[in-house]
Amino acid sequence: MDETLLAEARQAQERLIDAERDADVARAEFYRAVRRLHLHGSSLRELAAELGLSHQRVHQIVEEAGGSRRWVRAGKRSRTQSPGLLTCTFCEKPQNKVRKLIAGPGVYICDGCIAAASGVIRSGQAADTGLGVMSAVPEQQSGVRCSFCGKVASQVDCVAIIPEVTVERTSASVTICSECLQLCDEIIIEEGWARPPVR
């Protein structure tokens, strides 16, 4: 086998892997930007016309980025042992014991855990939430997905994780990425509970 040609093939392979990763990140950023435009009042038809895409494609993009419903302060529905109250997935505090509880797709995070996750992401130092130790996802675990938006760790700046959380007798990891923390900050600010943004 020609070693020179093999080396060229390996270099080309590395460039291809880098390009595919960059494309994935750019695609995720584009999808998130389109979803944010929609959440701030632009209709799917308006977005389709402005971006030169079909209405159906814009709808697919918004759904893939998290859907057309904005995360909101959690309402009162029974989910765990606290009757009539939702609880934070990261610390299990019920919503009547926290200032804010923000709902994602089947996952909830309180203002205290938002602050803890922001600290983990900024400093890299682990934090105890009372339910488990929250830490930053190591770079080698780039396939870990955010529990809120579904993006993998390689698509965002950082992801905070509690490795094993038991919810309704099911044990799994619970995570939140830096972009979702930023969205949580925006929701909190909109509702009048200002907090320093995630950096």
Secondary structure, 3 states (H helix, E strand, C coil): CCHHHHHHHHHHHHHHHHHHHHHHHHHHHHHHHHHHHHHCCCCHHHHHHHHCCCHHHHHHHHHHCCCCCCCCECCCCCCCCCCCCCECCCCCCEHHHCCCEEECCCCEEEHHHHHHHHHHHHHCCCEECCCCEEEECCHHHCCCECCCCCCEHHHCCCEEEEEEEEECCEEEEEEEEHHHHHHHHHHHHHCCCCCCCCC
